[in-house]
């Protein structure tokens, strides 16, 4: 049965006794932050993804900000970001003073494809684009080989926004390659918000295969503080008259942030990693049930198009022809809520947000706007029962038939 009486939210975390015990063990230890559990969490994430490095931080937003910052992106630079994503993907670029060039997406998948990347690149001044953020939507992955081919020819760094996709594998020919392996990118960013497949309360991480890049992010997540004596710039303060490193001394050559993840959060995440595979499988089973049940409502309601690979479904999003049923999306959502079913919209295109319109004017990106106009996210989380899917589809069908 679903949790919290009869109401089915669009997403929900699951905490078990092992999770509680893991957190309690940290609470009883001598280190609540900057301790050994954070390092264990990072090591486990490296093993899951196959990346050589993992850097834990306080949120998926922090992960994106750290990655963009460590790339050296700054004022005067541009970064290409798909318009259909959460605010943080674009905002991380603005945090460093750079400009966002919005790319369109496939109207049926919500994914930026190589052609959209190239179109956005064509809008930029030559040499101005330093990075592209490839957003994996709902759990499905972008065409990384295609995006990487374009990026390489223009010396553009790739950051994967994989906040929806932990536990997945890329489509062929990379179907044995875990999301986060960074085979095509400089970094992959993850979120461990409560509705994600792995929950830390709040938390994030970046994977990479570049140890120097990862070291830079570790420093930036801790105010930019340097404690290694060999990297000190001011020896008169760093070294004692006897030539010993002053043990209390640290330097800040560049500004950073308090983006650390505590051992408390990492203990929860580390415990949840043990259920990642079962969670991915359960979500896939529920998606298959949805796909089958929704055939009765086709073509008015249809799942987003599929691109292949082993998808670690974060969201179950459908596209509804609201014009054909003569009802607004708001009326459908409100009717579903009245019968105990929560829904959401992922996402309102970022290029239409007032902040970005004030910066860049009103832009028209037809794929993102069409995807948005039809999309609705239905409940998906491992604690759902098979009967919950039947109930959701039945209620949606009843509401659609109302005139």
C-alpha positions as CSV (number, residue, x, y, z in Angstrom):
1,X,0.0,0.0,0.0
2,X,1.1,3.6,-0.5
3,X,2.1,5.6,2.5
4,X,0.3,8.3,4.4
5,X,-3.3,7.0,4.4
6,X,-5.0,7.0,0.9
7,X,-3.3,10.0,-0.6
8,X,-0.7,9.1,-3.3
9,X,1.9,11.9,-3.7
10,X,3.8,12.2,-7.0
11,X,7.0,11.2,-5.2
12,X,8.0,10.0,-1.8
13,X,11.1,8.8,0.0
14,X,11.3,5.5,1.9
15,X,13.1,5.2,5.2
16,X,13.7,1.8,6.8
17,X,15.2,0.7,10.0
18,X,18.7,0.2,8.4
19,X,18.6,3.9,7.4
20,X,17.7,5.0,10.9
21,X,20.4,2.8,12.4
22,X,23.0,4.3,10.0
23,X,22.1,7.8,11.0
24,X,22.0,7.0,14.7
25,X,25.5,5.5,14.5
26,X,26.8,8.8,13.3
27,X,24.9,10.7,16.0
28,X,26.6,8.5,18.5
29,X,30.0,8.9,17.0
30,X,32.6,11.7,17.5
31,X,32.1,13.3,14.0
32,X,28.9,14.8,12.7
33,X,30.6,16.4,9.7
34,X,34.0,16.3,8.0
35,X,34.3,12.7,9.2
36,X,34.9,9.3,7.8
37,X,31.3,8.6,6.6
38,X,31.5,11.3,3.9
39,X,34.6,9.6,2.5
40,X,32.8,6.2,2.6
41,X,29.8,7.7,0.8
42,X,32.1,9.1,-1.9
43,X,33.8,5.8,-2.4
44,X,30.5,4.0,-2.7
45,X,29.2,6.4,-5.3
46,X,32.4,6.0,-7.3
47,X,31.9,2.2,-7.3
48,X,28.2,2.6,-8.3
49,X,29.0,4.9,-11.3
50,X,32.4,3.6,-12.3
51,X,33.9,7.1,-12.0
52,X,37.3,7.5,-10.4
53,X,36.3,10.4,-8.2
54,X,33.2,11.5,-6.3
55,X,32.7,14.7,-4.4
56,X,29.8,14.9,-1.9
57,X,28.1,18.2,-1.3
58,X,25.0,19.8,0.1
59,X,22.6,19.6,-2.8
60,X,22.3,19.0,-6.5
61,X,22.3,22.7,-7.0
62,X,25.6,22.9,-5.2
63,X,26.9,20.1,-7.3
64,X,26.2,22.0,-10.5
65,X,27.6,25.2,-9.1
66,X,30.8,23.5,-8.0
67,X,31.3,21.8,-11.4
68,X,30.8,25.0,-13.4
69,X,33.0,27.0,-11.0
70,X,35.8,24.4,-11.1
71,X,35.7,24.5,-14.9
72,X,36.8,28.2,-14.6
73,X,33.6,29.5,-16.3
74,X,33.3,33.2,-15.5
75,X,31.9,36.5,-16.7
76,X,32.0,36.8,-20.4
77,X,31.7,33.1,-21.0
78,X,28.6,31.2,-22.2
79,X,27.1,27.9,-21.2
80,X,24.5,26.0,-23.2
81,X,21.6,24.7,-21.1
82,X,18.4,23.0,-22.3
83,X,15.3,25.1,-21.6
84,X,13.4,22.1,-20.1
85,X,15.0,21.5,-16.7
86,X,14.9,22.6,-13.1
87,X,16.0,26.2,-12.4
88,X,19.3,25.1,-10.9
89,X,20.8,23.9,-14.2
90,X,20.7,27.4,-15.6
91,X,21.1,29.3,-12.3
92,X,24.4,27.6,-11.7
93,X,25.8,29.4,-14.7
94,X,24.5,32.8,-13.5
95,X,26.1,32.2,-10.1
96,X,29.5,32.5,-11.7
97,X,28.5,35.5,-13.8
98,X,28.4,33.7,-17.2
99,X,25.5,33.8,-19.7
100,X,23.1,31.0,-20.5
101,X,22.3,30.1,-24.1
102,X,19.1,28.1,-24.0
103,X,18.8,25.0,-26.2
104,X,15.5,23.5,-27.3
105,X,14.6,19.9,-26.6
106,X,12.7,17.0,-28.3
107,X,9.0,17.7,-27.8
108,X,8.3,14.0,-27.0
109,X,11.2,13.2,-24.6
110,X,12.2,16.5,-23.1
111,X,15.8,15.8,-24.0
112,X,18.3,18.1,-25.6
113,X,19.6,16.3,-28.7
114,X,22.8,17.0,-30.6
115,X,20.8,19.0,-33.2
116,X,19.5,21.3,-30.4
117,X,23.0,21.7,-29.0
118,X,24.3,22.6,-32.4
119,X,21.4,25.1,-33.0
120,X,22.2,26.8,-29.7
121,X,25.9,26.8,-30.5
122,X,25.2,28.6,-33.7
123,X,23.6,31.5,-31.8
124,X,26.8,32.1,-29.8
125,X,29.8,34.2,-30.6
126,X,32.7,32.1,-31.8
127,X,34.8,30.8,-28.8
128,X,32.4,32.1,-26.2
129,X,30.8,28.8,-25.2
130,X,32.9,27.1,-22.5
131,X,30.5,24.3,-21.4
132,X,27.2,22.6,-22.1
133,X,25.0,21.0,-19.4
134,X,23.3,17.9,-20.7
135,X,20.2,17.2,-18.6
136,X,19.0,13.6,-18.3
137,X,15.2,14.0,-18.0
138,X,12.9,11.8,-15.9
139,X,15.7,9.2,-15.8
140,X,16.3,9.0,-19.5
141,X,19.7,9.9,-20.9
142,X,20.8,12.4,-23.6
143,X,22.7,11.2,-26.6
144,X,26.1,11.6,-25.0
145,X,28.2,10.4,-28.0
146,X,26.5,12.8,-30.3
147,X,26.8,15.7,-27.9
148,X,30.4,14.9,-27.1
149,X,31.3,14.8,-30.8
150,X,30.1,18.4,-31.2
151,X,31.6,19.5,-27.9
152,X,35.1,18.1,-28.8
153,X,35.2,19.9,-32.1
154,X,34.6,23.2,-30.3
155,X,36.7,22.5,-27.1
156,X,33.5,22.7,-25.0
157,X,33.4,20.9,-21.6
158,X,30.4,18.8,-20.8
159,X,28.7,18.6,-17.5
160,X,25.9,16.1,-17.1
161,X,22.9,17.0,-14.9
162,X,22.2,13.5,-13.9
163,X,20.0,14.4,-10.9
164,X,17.2,12.3,-12.3
165,X,19.3,9.3,-13.4
166,X,21.3,7.6,-10.7
167,X,21.3,3.9,-11.2
168,X,20.6,4.0,-14.9
169,X,22.7,3.0,-17.9
170,X,23.1,4.8,-21.2
171,X,21.4,3.7,-24.4
172,X,23.3,1.6,-26.9
173,X,26.2,1.4,-27.7
174,X,26.9,2.3,-24.1
175,X,24.3,0.1,-22.4
176,X,26.9,-1.3,-20.0
177,X,28.0,2.1,-19.0
178,X,26.5,3.5,-15.8
179,X,25.2,7.0,-15.6
180,X,27.9,9.1,-13.9
181,X,30.9,7.2,-15.3
182,X,31.9,10.4,-17.1
183,X,33.0,8.6,-20.3
184,X,32.0,11.6,-22.3
185,X,31.8,14.4,-19.8
186,X,34.0,16.3,-17.4
187,X,31.5,15.8,-14.5
188,X,28.2,14.3,-13.7
189,X,26.0,15.9,-11.0
190,X,23.5,14.2,-8.7
191,X,20.8,15.2,-6.3
192,X,19.7,13.2,-3.2
193,X,16.6,15.2,-2.5
194,X,13.8,13.2,-0.8
195,X,11.9,12.5,-4.0
196,X,15.0,11.1,-5.7
197,X,15.8,7.4,-6.0
198,X,18.4,7.8,-3.2
199,X,17.4,10.3,-0.4
200,X,19.8,12.1,1.9
201,X,17.2,14.7,3.1
202,X,19.3,17.3,1.2
203,X,22.5,16.4,-0.6
204,X,24.3,16.1,-3.9
205,X,27.5,14.9,-5.5
206,X,29.7,15.2,-8.5
207,X,31.5,12.3,-10.2
208,X,34.6,12.8,-12.4
209,X,37.6,11.0,-13.8
210,X,39.9,14.1,-13.2
211,X,41.6,14.1,-9.8
212,X,42.8,17.7,-10.2
213,X,39.3,18.9,-11.1
214,X,37.8,17.0,-8.1
215,X,40.4,18.4,-5.7
216,X,39.4,21.9,-6.9
217,X,35.7,21.1,-6.1
218,X,36.6,19.8,-2.7
219,X,38.3,23.0,-1.9
220,X,35.5,25.2,-3.3
221,X,32.9,23.3,-1.2
222,X,34.8,24.3,1.9
223,X,35.1,28.1,1.4
224,X,38.1,27.8,-0.9
225,X,40.3,27.0,2.1
226,X,43.7,25.5,1.4
227,X,45.4,23.6,4.2
228,X,48.1,21.8,2.3
229,X,51.5,23.4,3.1
230,X,53.0,22.7,-0.3
231,X,50.2,24.7,-1.9
232,X,50.5,27.8,0.3
233,X,51.3,31.1,-1.3
234,X,52.4,33.1,1.8
235,X,55.2,31.1,3.5
236,X,55.8,33.8,6.1
237,X,52.5,32.9,7.6
238,X,52.4,29.2,6.6
239,X,55.8,28.1,8.0
240,X,57.3,28.6,11.5
241,X,60.9,30.0,11.9
242,X,62.0,26.4,12.3
243,X,60.7,25.5,8.9
244,X,57.6,23.6,10.2
245,X,54.2,23.9,8.7
246,X,52.0,26.0,11.1
247,X,49.2,23.4,11.9
248,X,46.5,26.0,12.4
249,X,47.1,28.0,9.2
250,X,45.0,28.0,6.1
251,X,44.7,30.2,3.0
252,X,42.0,31.3,0.7
253,X,43.2,32.2,-2.7
254,X,39.8,32.1,-4.3
255,X,36.3,32.3,-2.8
256,X,34.3,29.2,-2.1
257,X,31.2,28.2,-0.3
258,X,30.0,26.1,2.6
259,X,28.7,23.3,0.4
260,X,29.8,20.4,2.5
261,X,27.6,17.3,3.1
262,X,27.5,16.3,6.7
263,X,28.2,12.7,7.9
264,X,24.6,12.6,9.1
265,X,23.3,13.1,5.5
266,X,26.0,10.8,4.0
267,X,25.1,8.0,6.5
268,X,21.5,8.1,5.2
269,X,22.7,8.2,1.6
270,X,25.2,5.4,2.2
271,X,22.4,3.2,3.6
272,X,20.1,4.0,0.8
273,X,22.7,3.0,-1.8
274,X,22.2,-0.6,-0.6
275,X,18.6,-0.4,-2.0
276,X,19.4,1.4,-5.2
277,X,19.1,-1.7,-7.5
278,X,15.9,-2.8,-5.9
279,X,14.5,0.7,-6.1
280,X,15.4,1.0,-9.8
281,X,13.8,-2.4,-10.5
282,X,10.6,-1.5,-8.6
283,X,10.3,1.8,-10.4
284,X,10.7,0.0,-13.8
285,X,8.0,-2.5,-12.8
286,X,5.6,0.3,-12.0
287,X,6.4,2.1,-15.3
288,X,5.6,-1.1,-17.2
289,X,2.3,-1.3,-15.4
290,X,1.5,2.3,-16.2
291,X,2.5,1.8,-19.9
292,X,0.1,-1.1,-20.1
293,X,-2.8,0.5,-18.3
294,X,-2.6,3.8,-20.2
295,X,-3.1,2.1,-23.6
296,X,-6.8,2.4,-22.9
297,X,-6.5,6.2,-22.8
298,X,-4.3,6.5,-26.0
299,X,-3.9,8.7,-27.9
300,X,-5.3,11.3,-25.5
301,X,-2.8,10.2,-22.9
302,X,0.6,8.8,-23.8
303,X,3.8,8.2,-21.9
304,X,6.8,10.3,-22.9
305,X,8.8,8.7,-25.8
306,X,11.6,6.3,-24.9
307,X,15.2,6.5,-26.0
308,X,16.5,3.2,-24.7
309,X,19.1,2.1,-22.1
310,X,18.3,0.9,-18.6
311,X,16.3,3.8,-17.3
312,X,16.4,4.6,-13.6
313,X,13.0,6.2,-13.7
314,X,12.8,9.2,-11.4
315,X,9.5,10.5,-12.7
316,X,6.6,9.0,-14.7
317,X,5.5,11.8,-17.0
318,X,2.7,11.6,-19.5
319,X,1.6,13.9,-22.3
320,X,-2.1,14.8,-22.3
321,X,-4.0,16.5,-25.1
322,X,-5.8,18.9,-22.8
323,X,-7.3,20.8,-25.8
324,X,-8.9,17.6,-27.0
325,X,-10.6,16.8,-23.7
326,X,-11.7,20.3,-23.2
327,X,-10.1,20.7,-19.8
328,X,-7.1,22.6,-18.5
329,X,-4.2,20.9,-16.8
330,X,-5.1,22.7,-13.6
331,X,-8.6,21.3,-13.6
332,X,-7.3,17.8,-14.2
333,X,-4.7,18.1,-11.4
334,X,-7.3,19.5,-9.0
335,X,-9.7,16.8,-9.8
336,X,-7.0,14.1,-9.2
337,X,-6.1,15.8,-5.9
338,X,-9.7,15.6,-4.7
339,X,-9.6,11.9,-5.1
340,X,-6.3,11.5,-3.3
341,X,-3.8,11.6,-6.2
342,X,-0.9,14.0,-6.3
343,X,0.6,15.2,-9.5
344,X,3.2,17.7,-10.6
345,X,4.6,19.5,-13.7
346,X,8.2,18.9,-14.8
347,X,9.0,21.6,-15.9
348,X,8.0,25.1,-16.8
349,X,10.6,26.1,-19.4
350,X,13.3,28.1,-17.8
351,X,13.7,30.5,-20.7
352,X,10.2,31.8,-20.0
353,X,11.0,32.6,-16.3
354,X,10.8,36.4,-15.7
355,X,14.4,36.6,-14.6
356,X,15.7,35.1,-17.9
357,X,13.2,37.1,-20.0
358,X,14.5,40.2,-18.4
359,X,18.1,39.2,-19.3
360,X,17.6,37.8,-22.8
361,X,14.2,38.8,-23.9
362,X,11.3,36.5,-24.9
363,X,12.6,33.5,-26.8
364,X,10.6,30.9,-28.6
365,X,11.8,27.3,-28.2
366,X,9.0,25.2,-29.7
367,X,10.1,21.7,-28.5
368,X,10.4,22.8,-24.8
369,X,7.1,24.8,-25.0
370,X,5.2,22.0,-26.6
371,X,6.5,19.3,-24.2
372,X,5.5,21.6,-21.3
373,X,2.0,22.3,-22.7
374,X,1.2,18.6,-22.6
375,X,3.1,17.2,-19.7
376,X,1.9,15.9,-16.4
377,X,3.8,13.8,-13.8
378,X,2.0,11.0,-12.2
379,X,3.0,9.3,-8.9
380,X,6.0,7.1,-9.0
381,X,7.9,5.7,-5.9
382,X,8.9,2.2,-4.8
383,X,6.4,2.0,-1.9
384,X,3.5,2.2,-4.3
385,X,1.4,-0.9,-4.8
386,X,0.4,-2.3,-8.2
387,X,-3.2,-1.4,-7.3
388,X,-2.2,2.2,-6.9
389,X,-1.3,2.4,-10.6
390,X,-4.7,0.8,-11.5
391,X,-6.4,3.4,-9.3
392,X,-4.5,6.3,-10.7
393,X,-5.2,5.4,-14.3
394,X,-8.9,4.6,-13.6
395,X,-9.4,8.0,-11.9
396,X,-7.5,9.8,-14.7
397,X,-9.7,8.1,-17.3
398,X,-12.8,9.0,-15.4
399,X,-11.8,12.7,-15.2
400,X,-10.8,12.8,-18.9
401,X,-14.2,11.5,-19.9
402,X,-16.0,14.3,-17.9
403,X,-17.2,17.2,-20.0
